[in-house]
Amino acid sequence: MEFRAAVLRSHDAPFTVEDVTLRAEPGPGEILVRIAGAGLCRTDLGVRRSGGRSPLPAVLGHEGSGVVVGTGGGPDAAIAVGDHVVLSFDSCGRCPHCHGAAPAYCESFPDLNLFGGRKETPPLTDAAGAALAPRWFGQSSFAQYALVASRNAVRVDPALPVELLGPLGCGFLTGAGTVLNTFGAGPGDTLTVLGAGAVGLAAVMAATAAGVTTVAVDRHPGRLDLARRFGALPLAADPGGATALPERIRSLTDGGSHHALDTTASPALINDALRSLRPTGTLALVARLHAPLALEPGTLDRGRGIRHVCEGDAVPALLIPRLTRLWQAGRFPFDQLIRTYPLADINQAERDCEAGRVVKPVLLPERARP
């Protein structure tokens, strides 16, 4: 099967939209999806900084959504041709974490999603017949089609705009899931979100929907304006300000936050977040650290805790429908963060994302050719 896909050939090269060939039909437990939209996530762009750990050349993309056009059946088949689906991360479905409703901590997560994929994956090749690394996060959805395990596809209401739903499979899932699952936050709780990007603003929206008082910290006025629109108290990250950030957060949260979510991976902000917590408060980290994290004395006193959270501690088949229902009710307006681009404009989408000109780019593969 031939179609168009965006290929990353080296860590410092632009994406190239090319003809590729998938040399297989869906097998048992697999589906073929015609991609309607695919979110561009900083995790995709992080491949450029992976030090060669993620194999290249590759078709990336892990926030895909679309329509099922083929299935391989199997005893557990629950998705049919014509279903609208959101694609999320892959998991083995067999290890203790998967059986314990924690698929984001699957024992095979790194191999399935980051460093090579399933060994039985049929080859994806370029026009010259050379192999491309497929199934990035179980999907490789920067393409017109994706072959995925039916387990990491979630059916959604066909009345919804399927081309916009892909980011619910990772970025928005992570922010909202950390609030709703990890923290279990609700009325009377306070939350600080550091970094008002896609993940942070999804956390703000989920917190507002849950009745949580939220402070959003960022250095970009435009992002703070968005956070205010979605119900947060905006707070500029001002290292040179007269009043330290933890003190300003405590003044807005009546003594400190019950929860904090850091999306920045900044050691300085992580320490500030810990200092802003109430006793027994918890800080969740969702971004990969690129520098040593030295905790300052006193930051973990009085029962405060810190942990890393992967994919919002979510079971996608449970959280994604919950988020779409909130969106339909006007309580999770994630579409206001999205700007769409033809797949052919993927490099412009990357530049806009890196420059902060867009919160969540979504690529439209049906417009793959210029």
C-alpha positions as CSV (number, residue, x, y, z in Angstrom):
1,M,0.0,0.0,0.0
2,E,1.4,3.4,-1.0
3,F,0.7,6.7,0.6
4,R,2.4,10.0,1.7
5,A,4.1,10.4,5.0
6,A,6.5,12.9,6.7
7,V,9.9,11.3,7.1
8,L,12.6,12.5,9.5
9,R,15.9,11.2,8.1
10,S,18.4,12.7,10.6
11,H,18.3,14.6,13.8
12,D,19.2,17.9,12.3
13,A,17.3,17.6,9.0
14,P,13.9,19.0,8.1
15,F,11.0,16.6,7.6
16,T,10.4,15.5,4.0
17,V,7.0,14.5,2.8
18,E,7.5,11.4,0.7
19,D,5.8,8.4,-0.9
20,V,6.1,5.4,1.4
21,T,5.0,1.8,1.2
22,L,3.4,-0.4,3.8
23,R,4.0,-4.0,2.8
24,A,1.2,-5.7,4.8
25,E,-2.5,-5.9,5.6
26,P,-3.7,-5.7,9.2
27,G,-3.1,-8.9,11.2
28,P,-5.1,-10.3,14.1
29,G,-5.5,-7.5,16.7
30,E,-4.5,-4.8,14.2
31,I,-6.3,-2.1,12.4
32,L,-5.5,0.2,9.4
33,V,-6.5,3.8,10.0
34,R,-6.9,6.6,7.5
35,I,-5.4,9.5,9.4
36,A,-7.6,12.6,9.5
37,G,-5.4,14.6,11.9
38,A,-2.2,14.2,13.9
39,G,-1.0,16.5,16.7
40,L,2.6,17.7,16.6
41,C,4.0,17.1,20.1
42,R,7.3,18.2,21.7
43,T,7.9,14.5,22.3
44,D,8.1,14.1,18.5
45,L,10.5,17.0,18.3
46,G,12.5,15.5,21.2
47,V,13.8,12.8,18.8
48,R,16.2,15.5,17.5
49,R,17.7,15.5,21.0
50,S,17.6,11.8,21.7
51,G,21.2,11.1,21.0
52,G,20.5,8.5,18.5
53,R,18.4,6.3,20.8
54,S,15.3,6.6,18.5
55,P,16.0,4.9,15.2
56,L,16.1,7.0,12.0
57,P,14.9,7.5,9.3
58,A,11.4,7.3,10.8
59,V,7.8,8.3,10.4
60,L,7.0,10.0,13.7
61,G,3.6,11.2,15.0
62,H,1.8,9.9,18.1
63,E,-1.3,12.0,18.4
64,G,-3.3,10.6,15.5
65,S,-7.0,10.3,14.9
66,G,-9.0,9.0,11.9
67,V,-11.3,6.4,10.4
68,V,-10.7,2.7,10.4
69,V,-10.5,1.3,6.9
70,G,-9.3,-2.2,7.6
71,T,-9.1,-4.7,10.4
72,G,-7.3,-8.0,11.0
73,G,-10.0,-9.4,13.3
74,G,-9.1,-11.7,16.1
75,P,-10.9,-13.0,19.2
76,D,-10.7,-9.6,21.0
77,A,-11.6,-7.5,18.0
78,A,-13.9,-4.7,19.1
79,I,-13.2,-2.1,16.4
80,A,-14.8,-2.2,13.0
81,V,-14.3,-0.6,9.6
82,G,-15.9,2.8,9.6
83,D,-15.3,3.5,13.3
84,H,-13.8,6.9,14.2
85,V,-10.8,6.4,16.6
86,V,-8.2,8.3,18.6
87,L,-4.8,6.6,18.7
88,S,-2.8,6.6,21.9
89,F,0.4,5.0,23.1
90,D,1.1,1.3,22.7
91,S,1.4,-1.3,25.5
92,C,1.8,-5.1,25.7
93,G,-1.5,-5.8,27.5
94,R,0.1,-8.7,29.3
95,C,2.5,-7.4,32.0
96,P,1.5,-6.7,35.6
97,H,1.2,-2.9,35.0
98,C,-1.1,-3.4,32.0
99,H,-3.2,-5.9,34.0
100,G,-3.2,-3.3,36.9
101,A,-4.8,-0.6,34.7
102,A,-1.5,1.3,34.4
103,P,-0.6,0.8,30.7
104,A,1.6,3.9,30.6
105,Y,4.0,2.0,32.9
106,C,4.0,-1.1,30.7
107,E,7.3,-3.1,31.1
108,S,7.7,-2.9,27.3
109,F,6.8,0.8,26.9
110,P,10.3,2.0,25.8
111,D,10.6,-0.6,23.1
112,L,7.1,-0.4,21.8
113,N,6.9,3.4,21.8
114,L,10.4,4.8,21.5
115,F,13.2,2.5,20.5
116,G,12.1,0.2,17.7
117,G,8.6,-1.0,18.1
118,R,7.3,-4.5,17.7
119,K,9.7,-6.9,16.2
120,E,6.9,-8.4,14.1
121,T,6.0,-5.0,12.6
122,P,5.8,-5.2,8.8
123,P,8.4,-3.1,7.0
124,L,7.6,0.5,6.1
125,T,9.8,1.5,3.2
126,D,10.5,4.6,1.2
127,A,10.3,5.0,-2.6
128,A,13.7,3.4,-3.0
129,G,12.7,0.4,-0.9
130,A,14.8,1.4,2.1
131,A,13.4,0.6,5.5
132,L,11.8,3.3,7.7
133,A,11.4,2.9,11.4
134,P,7.6,2.6,11.9
135,R,5.1,2.6,14.8
136,W,6.5,5.5,16.7
137,F,4.3,5.3,19.9
138,G,2.5,2.5,18.2
139,Q,1.3,4.5,15.3
140,S,3.6,6.7,13.2
141,S,0.7,9.0,12.4
142,F,2.5,11.7,10.4
143,A,1.1,9.9,7.4
144,Q,-2.1,9.3,5.4
145,Y,-2.4,5.9,6.9
146,A,-1.3,4.1,10.1
147,L,-1.2,0.4,11.0
148,V,-1.8,0.1,14.7
149,A,-2.7,-2.4,17.4
150,S,-6.4,-2.1,18.0
151,R,-5.7,-2.0,21.8
152,N,-4.3,1.5,21.5
153,A,-7.2,2.9,19.5
154,V,-10.2,4.4,21.3
155,R,-13.6,4.7,19.5
156,V,-15.2,8.1,19.6
157,D,-18.5,9.6,18.6
158,P,-18.5,10.0,14.7
159,A,-20.4,13.3,15.2
160,L,-17.2,14.8,16.6
161,P,-14.6,16.5,14.4
162,V,-12.2,13.6,14.3
163,E,-9.4,15.6,12.7
164,L,-9.0,17.6,15.9
165,L,-9.1,14.7,18.4
166,G,-5.6,13.3,18.1
167,P,-4.0,15.4,20.9
168,L,-6.4,13.7,23.3
169,G,-4.2,10.6,22.9
170,C,-1.1,12.1,24.5
171,G,-0.6,15.8,25.3
172,F,-4.1,16.7,26.4
173,L,-4.4,13.3,28.0
174,T,-1.3,13.9,30.1
175,G,-2.3,17.3,31.4
176,A,-5.9,16.4,32.2
177,G,-5.0,12.9,33.5
178,T,-2.5,14.3,36.0
179,V,-5.2,16.5,37.5
180,L,-8.0,14.0,37.4
181,N,-6.2,10.7,37.9
182,T,-2.9,11.3,39.7
183,F,-4.1,14.1,42.0
184,G,-7.8,13.2,42.0
185,A,-8.3,16.9,42.4
186,G,-11.7,18.4,43.2
187,P,-13.6,21.3,44.8
188,G,-11.6,22.9,47.6
189,D,-8.2,21.9,46.2
190,T,-5.6,24.2,44.8
191,L,-3.2,23.5,42.0
192,T,-0.2,25.3,40.5
193,V,0.7,24.6,36.9
194,L,4.1,25.6,35.7
195,G,4.3,26.1,32.0
196,A,1.1,27.0,30.0
197,G,1.7,25.0,26.9
198,A,-0.5,22.2,25.6
199,V,-0.1,19.9,28.6
200,G,-0.3,22.7,31.1
201,L,-3.4,24.3,29.6
202,A,-5.1,21.0,29.4
203,A,-4.4,20.6,33.1
204,V,-5.9,24.1,33.7
205,M,-9.1,23.2,31.7
206,A,-9.5,19.9,33.6
207,A,-8.9,21.6,36.9
208,T,-11.5,24.2,36.1
209,A,-14.0,21.5,35.1
210,A,-13.3,19.7,38.4
211,G,-13.8,22.9,40.5
212,V,-10.1,23.3,41.4
213,T,-8.6,26.7,42.1
214,T,-5.6,26.9,39.7
215,V,-2.5,29.2,39.4
216,A,-0.8,29.1,36.0
217,V,2.8,30.2,35.8
218,D,4.4,31.1,32.5
219,R,6.7,33.8,31.0
220,H,4.7,34.4,27.9
221,P,1.8,37.0,28.3
222,G,-0.2,35.3,25.5
223,R,-0.1,31.9,27.3
224,L,-1.1,33.6,30.5
225,D,-4.1,35.2,28.7
226,L,-5.1,31.7,27.6
227,A,-4.8,30.3,31.1
228,R,-7.0,33.2,32.4
229,R,-9.6,32.4,29.7
230,F,-9.7,28.8,30.9
231,G,-10.2,29.7,34.5
232,A,-6.7,30.0,36.0
233,L,-5.2,32.8,38.0
234,P,-2.2,33.9,35.8
235,L,1.2,34.5,37.3
236,A,4.2,35.7,35.4
237,A,7.4,33.8,35.9
238,D,9.6,36.7,36.9
239,P,13.0,35.6,38.2
240,G,14.0,39.2,38.9
241,G,10.8,40.2,40.6
242,A,10.7,41.8,44.1
243,T,8.7,38.9,45.5
244,A,9.8,35.2,45.1
245,L,7.6,33.0,43.1
246,P,6.7,30.6,46.0
247,E,5.5,33.5,48.1
248,R,3.4,34.8,45.3
249,I,1.9,31.3,44.7
250,R,1.1,30.9,48.5
251,S,-0.6,34.3,48.5
252,L,-2.9,33.2,45.7
253,T,-3.7,29.8,47.1
254,D,-4.4,30.8,50.8
255,G,-1.2,29.3,52.1
256,G,0.0,27.0,49.4
257,S,-1.1,24.6,46.7
258,H,-2.3,21.1,47.4
259,H,-0.9,20.0,44.1
260,A,1.6,21.2,41.5
261,L,2.3,20.1,37.9
262,D,5.6,21.0,36.3
263,T,5.8,20.9,32.5
264,T,9.0,22.9,32.1
265,A,11.7,20.5,33.4
266,S,13.4,23.6,34.9
267,P,15.2,22.7,38.1
268,A,14.7,26.3,39.5
269,L,11.0,26.2,38.8
270,I,10.7,22.6,40.3
271,N,12.3,23.9,43.5
272,D,9.9,26.9,43.5
273,A,7.0,24.6,43.0
274,L,8.0,22.4,45.9
275,R,8.4,25.4,48.2
276,S,4.9,26.6,47.2
277,L,3.2,23.3,48.3
278,R,1.2,22.9,51.5
279,P,2.3,20.2,53.9
280,T,1.8,16.7,52.3
281,G,1.4,18.4,48.9
282,T,2.6,16.6,45.8
283,L,4.5,17.8,42.7
284,A,4.1,15.9,39.5
285,L,6.8,16.1,36.8
286,V,5.7,15.2,33.2
287,A,8.6,16.6,31.1
288,R,11.9,14.8,30.6
289,L,14.7,16.3,32.6
290,H,17.7,17.4,30.5
291,A,19.8,18.7,33.5
292,P,20.6,17.3,37.0
293,L,17.9,18.1,39.5
294,A,19.4,19.3,42.7
295,L,16.7,19.8,45.4
296,E,17.2,22.6,47.7
297,P,17.2,22.1,51.5
298,G,13.7,22.1,52.9
299,T,11.8,21.5,49.7
300,L,10.7,18.0,50.7
301,D,10.0,18.8,54.4
302,R,6.6,18.3,56.0
303,G,5.4,15.4,53.9
304,R,5.8,17.0,50.5
305,G,6.4,14.6,47.7
306,I,7.6,14.5,44.1
307,R,7.0,11.9,41.3
308,H,7.1,11.5,37.6
309,V,3.8,10.9,35.8
310,C,3.6,9.3,32.4
311,E,0.6,9.9,30.1
312,G,-1.4,11.3,33.0
313,D,-1.7,7.8,34.7
314,A,-4.5,7.3,32.2
315,V,-6.2,4.3,30.7
316,P,-6.9,6.0,27.3
317,A,-10.1,4.1,26.7
318,L,-11.6,5.6,29.9
319,L,-10.2,9.1,29.9
320,I,-10.5,10.0,26.2
321,P,-14.3,9.5,26.2
322,R,-14.5,11.5,29.4
323,L,-12.7,14.4,27.9
324,T,-14.8,14.4,24.7
325,R,-17.9,14.5,26.9
326,L,-16.5,17.5,28.8
327,W,-15.7,19.2,25.4
328,Q,-19.3,18.6,24.2
329,A,-20.5,20.2,27.4
330,G,-18.3,23.2,26.8
331,R,-16.1,22.4,29.8
332,F,-12.9,21.3,28.1
333,P,-12.4,23.6,25.1
334,F,-9.2,22.0,23.8
335,D,-10.1,23.0,20.2
336,Q,-9.2,26.6,21.1
337,L,-5.5,25.6,21.4
338,I,-5.3,24.0,17.9
339,R,-4.1,25.4,14.7
340,T,-4.2,23.1,11.6
341,Y,-1.6,22.7,8.9
342,P,-1.4,20.6,5.8
343,L,1.1,17.7,6.3
344,A,3.2,19.3,3.6
345,D,3.7,22.3,6.0
346,I,5.1,20.2,8.8
347,N,8.3,22.1,9.0
348,Q,6.5,25.4,9.4
349,A,4.3,23.8,12.1
350,E,7.5,22.8,13.9
351,R,9.0,26.3,13.6
352,D,5.8,27.8,14.9
353,C,5.7,25.3,17.8
354,E,9.3,25.9,18.8
355,A,8.8,29.7,18.6
356,G,5.6,29.6,20.8
357,R,3.4,31.0,18.0
358,V,1.0,28.0,18.3
359,V,0.1,25.9,21.3
360,K,-0.9,22.7,19.5
361,P,-0.3,22.2,15.8
362,V,-2.4,19.5,14.1
363,L,-1.3,18.2,10.7
364,L,-3.9,17.2,8.1
365,P,-2.5,14.3,6.1
366,E,-5.3,14.3,3.5
367,R,-3.6,17.5,2.3
368,A,-0.3,15.8,2.2
369,R,0.7,17.0,-1.3
370,P,1.6,20.7,-1.8
